[in-house]
Amino acid sequence: MALKNIVVFTGAGISAESGLRTFRDSDGLWEEYDIRDVATPEAWRRNPQLVLQFYNERRRKLLQTQPNPAHYALADLEKYYDVYIVTQNIDDLHERAGSSRVLHLHGELLKVRSERDPSLVYEWREDVHWGDVAEDGAQLRPYVVWFGEPVDAFEEAVPLFESADIAIIVGTSLQVYPAAGLIGYVPPESPIYYIDPRPVISYELQNRQNLHILAEKASTGVPKVVEELRKLA
């Protein structure tokens, strides 16, 4: 019998438990940076050095950070199902935990690209400095989708949600669009497991008949769901 398809949609909450601060938490990055100053195309044009500093700090922190039990549990789920992870996060913690199919909607912190040609992308683990250039001579910028930029990976993600026999939502407030709209593509008959300390019943979750909510953090809730699904495999 063919393995069932599981799509896992993850947000900042799963990474926060590994120590990566988010913008929206009470102790988050909002307190130190205005998102308009570091995560928009206008910010890059206005003060690229500040933008580079912000992402350099995040990159250094990521390289000191390890996956947590939620990441490892999702990787383990691949033993029993075809698992596709679609993440809003720009870290590589899913990959380091062992997940083999990860689609990053909003880019990757350990990559950079030419500011002129988006197709010129490079692996990058050091600080990026003003004056570091791509092979086309253009300044290197973070390989990140900023607010106001198109989410090119969205169209690639849609078929994964449309073919999901089971969906798992982890650590996201479901407030960032268009990404949050992907949940609406999950077939009506497919169960959805939603794990978050403060779950939000978004428009896409209203009237779902097979919705299972675990109002707890990812590191405890995800292993519980994975164990339940392992027994059903």
Buried (B, 14 or more C-beta within 10 A) or exposed (E): EEEBBBBBBBBBBBBBBBEBBBEBEEEBBBEEBEEEBBBBBEBBEEEBEEBBBBBBBBBEBBEEBEBBBBBBBBBBBBEBBBBBBBBBBBBBBBBBBEBEBBBBBBBBBBBBBBBEEEEBBBEBEEEBEEEBEBEEEBBBBBBBBBEEBEBEBBEEBBEBBBBBBBBBBBBBBBEBEEBBBBBEBBEEEBBBBBBBEEBEEBEBBEEBEBBEBBEBBBBBBBBBBBEEBBEEE
